[in-house]
Amino acid sequence: MSVEIRDRNGGVTIVHDMSVLGDILEADRKFYAECDAFHDRMMALGVKAYRCNDGWVDRKNHNLTFFNNERTKGYYWGNLHLEKGDKIFIGNAHSEGKFALIENIVERGYHSVTYHYNLIEAEPERKEGWYRSIIQIIRKLI
């Protein structure tokens, strides 16, 4: 016997060993709670979009691309309508990151927009340790 667990982002986990089902469900619950807390914190800090520091972030030229279907709390929260001065975050719920401000649009595609960004000084909370311990703080909120 096996069980399919469908996550909120469309993924499927198939569990064949029922003795670990409870552990898997608890791990999923904690993971999504951390992602939701991270998302809420970013929105409270005035962040309009965030994405993992992945291949769509050009760290050398300070460009990054958001796509129209990016709505994965904690990892990708895209926005195709950012303007100069909008605050973004490059990072995710499970790694450190950096705040930046949008400077301008580099390229607009049918389903994506590439922006030029400028890194900004740390938020006051980051200077007091938030940057290094974001995961610990988020876990305390859960």
Contacts in CASP RR format, 6 or more apart in sequence:
PFRMAT RR
TARGET T0000
AUTHOR 0000-0000-0000
METHOD contacts of the structure
MODEL  1
MSVEIRDRNGGVTIVHDMSVLGDILEADRKFYAECDAFHDRMMALGVKAY
RCNDGWVDRKNHNLTFFNNERTKGYYWGNLHLEKGDKIFIGNAHSEGKFA
LIENIVERGYHSVTYHYNLIEAEPERKEGWYRSIIQIIRKLI
1 18 0 8 1.000
2 14 0 8 1.000
2 15 0 8 1.000
2 16 0 8 1.000
3 14 0 8 1.000
3 15 0 8 1.000
3 18 0 8 1.000
3 21 0 8 1.000
4 12 0 8 1.000
4 13 0 8 1.000
4 14 0 8 1.000
4 15 0 8 1.000
5 12 0 8 1.000
5 13 0 8 1.000
5 14 0 8 1.000
5 15 0 8 1.000
5 24 0 8 1.000
5 25 0 8 1.000
5 28 0 8 1.000
6 12 0 8 1.000
7 13 0 8 1.000
7 28 0 8 1.000
7 32 0 8 1.000
8 32 0 8 1.000
9 72 0 8 1.000
13 24 0 8 1.000
13 28 0 8 1.000
15 21 0 8 1.000
15 24 0 8 1.000
30 142 0 8 1.000
32 73 0 8 1.000
33 142 0 8 1.000
34 74 0 8 1.000
34 93 0 8 1.000
34 94 0 8 1.000
34 135 0 8 1.000
34 138 0 8 1.000
34 139 0 8 1.000
34 142 0 8 1.000
35 72 0 8 1.000
35 73 0 8 1.000
35 74 0 8 1.000
35 75 0 8 1.000
35 93 0 8 1.000
36 73 0 8 1.000
36 74 0 8 1.000
37 93 0 8 1.000
37 138 0 8 1.000
37 139 0 8 1.000
37 141 0 8 1.000
37 142 0 8 1.000
38 73 0 8 1.000
38 74 0 8 1.000
38 92 0 8 1.000
38 93 0 8 1.000
38 134 0 8 1.000
38 138 0 8 1.000
39 73 0 8 1.000
39 74 0 8 1.000
39 77 0 8 1.000
39 93 0 8 1.000
41 134 0 8 1.000
41 138 0 8 1.000
41 141 0 8 1.000
42 50 0 8 1.000
42 77 0 8 1.000
42 89 0 8 1.000
45 87 0 8 1.000
45 123 0 8 1.000
45 125 0 8 1.000
46 87 0 8 1.000
47 87 0 8 1.000
47 88 0 8 1.000
47 89 0 8 1.000
47 99 0 8 1.000
48 79 0 8 1.000
48 82 0 8 1.000
48 86 0 8 1.000
48 87 0 8 1.000
48 88 0 8 1.000
49 66 0 8 1.000
49 77 0 8 1.000
49 78 0 8 1.000
49 79 0 8 1.000
49 82 0 8 1.000
49 86 0 8 1.000
49 88 0 8 1.000
49 89 0 8 1.000
50 74 0 8 1.000
50 76 0 8 1.000
50 77 0 8 1.000
50 78 0 8 1.000
50 88 0 8 1.000
50 89 0 8 1.000
50 90 0 8 1.000
50 91 0 8 1.000
50 92 0 8 1.000
51 57 0 8 1.000
51 64 0 8 1.000
51 66 0 8 1.000
51 70 0 8 1.000
51 75 0 8 1.000
51 76 0 8 1.000
51 77 0 8 1.000
51 78 0 8 1.000
51 88 0 8 1.000
51 90 0 8 1.000
51 91 0 8 1.000
51 92 0 8 1.000
52 75 0 8 1.000
52 76 0 8 1.000
52 91 0 8 1.000
52 92 0 8 1.000
52 95 0 8 1.000
53 59 0 8 1.000
53 90 0 8 1.000
53 91 0 8 1.000
53 92 0 8 1.000
53 95 0 8 1.000
53 97 0 8 1.000
56 64 0 8 1.000
56 65 0 8 1.000
56 66 0 8 1.000
57 63 0 8 1.000
57 64 0 8 1.000
57 90 0 8 1.000
58 64 0 8 1.000
61 116 0 8 1.000
62 100 0 8 1.000
62 103 0 8 1.000
62 116 0 8 1.000
62 117 0 8 1.000
62 118 0 8 1.000
62 119 0 8 1.000
63 106 0 8 1.000
63 114 0 8 1.000
63 115 0 8 1.000
63 116 0 8 1.000
63 117 0 8 1.000
64 88 0 8 1.000
64 90 0 8 1.000
64 114 0 8 1.000
64 115 0 8 1.000
64 117 0 8 1.000
65 112 0 8 1.000
65 113 0 8 1.000
65 114 0 8 1.000
65 115 0 8 1.000
66 78 0 8 1.000
66 79 0 8 1.000
66 80 0 8 1.000
66 82 0 8 1.000
66 112 0 8 1.000
66 113 0 8 1.000
66 115 0 8 1.000
67 76 0 8 1.000
67 78 0 8 1.000
67 111 0 8 1.000
67 112 0 8 1.000
68 78 0 8 1.000
68 80 0 8 1.000
68 111 0 8 1.000
68 112 0 8 1.000
69 111 0 8 1.000
70 76 0 8 1.000
70 77 0 8 1.000
70 78 0 8 1.000
71 77 0 8 1.000
71 78 0 8 1.000
73 93 0 8 1.000
74 92 0 8 1.000
74 93 0 8 1.000
75 92 0 8 1.000
75 93 0 8 1.000
79 86 0 8 1.000
80 108 0 8 1.000
80 112 0 8 1.000
80 113 0 8 1.000
82 88 0 8 1.000
82 102 0 8 1.000
82 113 0 8 1.000
82 115 0 8 1.000
83 102 0 8 1.000
84 101 0 8 1.000
84 102 0 8 1.000
84 103 0 8 1.000
84 104 0 8 1.000
85 101 0 8 1.000
85 102 0 8 1.000
85 103 0 8 1.000
86 101 0 8 1.000
86 102 0 8 1.000
87 99 0 8 1.000
87 100 0 8 1.000
87 101 0 8 1.000
87 120 0 8 1.000
88 99 0 8 1.000
88 100 0 8 1.000
88 101 0 8 1.000
88 102 0 8 1.000
88 115 0 8 1.000
88 117 0 8 1.000
89 97 0 8 1.000
89 98 0 8 1.000
89 99 0 8 1.000
89 100 0 8 1.000
90 97 0 8 1.000
90 98 0 8 1.000
90 99 0 8 1.000
90 100 0 8 1.000
90 117 0 8 1.000
91 97 0 8 1.000
91 98 0 8 1.000
93 135 0 8 1.000
93 138 0 8 1.000
94 135 0 8 1.000
96 131 0 8 1.000
96 132 0 8 1.000
96 134 0 8 1.000
97 131 0 8 1.000
98 119 0 8 1.000
99 119 0 8 1.000
99 120 0 8 1.000
99 122 0 8 1.000
99 123 0 8 1.000
99 126 0 8 1.000
100 117 0 8 1.000
100 118 0 8 1.000
100 119 0 8 1.000
100 120 0 8 1.000
101 117 0 8 1.000
101 118 0 8 1.000
101 120 0 8 1.000
102 115 0 8 1.000
102 116 0 8 1.000
102 117 0 8 1.000
103 115 0 8 1.000
103 116 0 8 1.000
103 117 0 8 1.000
103 118 0 8 1.000
104 115 0 8 1.000
104 116 0 8 1.000
105 113 0 8 1.000
105 114 0 8 1.000
105 115 0 8 1.000
105 116 0 8 1.000
106 114 0 8 1.000
106 115 0 8 1.000
106 116 0 8 1.000
107 113 0 8 1.000
107 114 0 8 1.000
108 114 0 8 1.000
122 131 0 8 1.000
123 130 0 8 1.000
125 131 0 8 1.000
130 137 0 8 1.000
END
